Amino acid sequence: MQFIDLNAQRERIRDRLKAAIDRVVDDGRYILGPEVTELEEKLAAYVGTKHVVACANGTDALLLPLHASGIGIGDAVFVPSFTFAATAEVVALTKAEPIFVDIDPKTYNIDLASLEAAIDMVKAEGRLQPKAIIPVDLFGLAADYDGLIQIAARENLLVIEDAAQSIGGSADGKMCGAFGHVAGTSFYPAKPLGCYGDGGAMFTDDGDLAERLRSFAFHGKGETQYDNIVVGINSRLDTIQAAILIEKLAILEDEMEARHRVAARYAAGLGDIVKAASNPENGRSAWAQYAIETPKRDGLKAHLQEKGIPSVIYYVKPLHTQVAYRNFPRTPTGLAVSEELPQRILCLPMHPYLSEDDQDRIIETIRNYIGSNSVAAGE
């Protein structure tokens, strides 16, 4: 059993993938070939933004908007602590400071009260200038953008949506990647929309920002690559990866429906014995991961491994406790959820090609373990 089964997807579109790769190789335009533009246009149509700028990876897709917005020394950027390191890493790389904020215990996304407390703290101290928020659509679920946009408008903050896990997800009729002022996503192979290497993209309705993003991603170029108007980086999506993504994007909606069915089956089968994730009423998660919570997590993980069922702990510890980030500021109200959740959370196999039989075996194995341990403990 696979935690994420990329082989099944590859078999489904093997001939299309081979033909797409062969076309790029035969054409010879390996950097910024026509498939890159085609992918950008198709992603813009799918997500619903005016502009998409492809780049080399998901980290750059968050770093470049910071550079293009002039964020750096003396600035504060608010980020959740329970997420992958890239969300805070990009802030530190610009020499701005990430301010760690707690998460909501139900959605695992940035907590608005914790965020407001952090903003008030930074303003009161006066050492840093609040500049941006990077909310993460964790595990594929859109953050609370209604609340976030209100806070950002009041405080004049840039909202950079971290949609690395959420392309294909939606909320209130809007696709993930279309929230905030700009969004960044990753095409890492295990993502809901992934390529066969590294890749990323940025989404925005702001034409001027899109042009700045293109410049910063191509060595700060102006009219030509030899006309450098800013200090940029080299962050381009390979043409072969773009060609692969075009074929994968064509089946993404079908895969999203399959992920939704898998998540619903998990919720129905496990919701009475563990805290099991469920689909939001106002949209859908992209279900990059499927998370459960139980105080018996460590024993359950070992039991699943014995039965040949893979599982993963996302995330083992929050960012504010890690060596690289422990000296950065944090919200004054504490980070209790981010600190406690790593002791309970466990992610189960989740992909569009998970069979009902395999899923039922996972559910039965978890139910048997939790039930037998509850009886033994006298619960």
Summary of the structure (lengths in Angstrom):
residues: 379
radius of gyration: 21.2
end to end distance: 31.7
largest distance: 73.2
contacts: 1369
relative contact order: 0.17
helix: 44%
strand: 17%
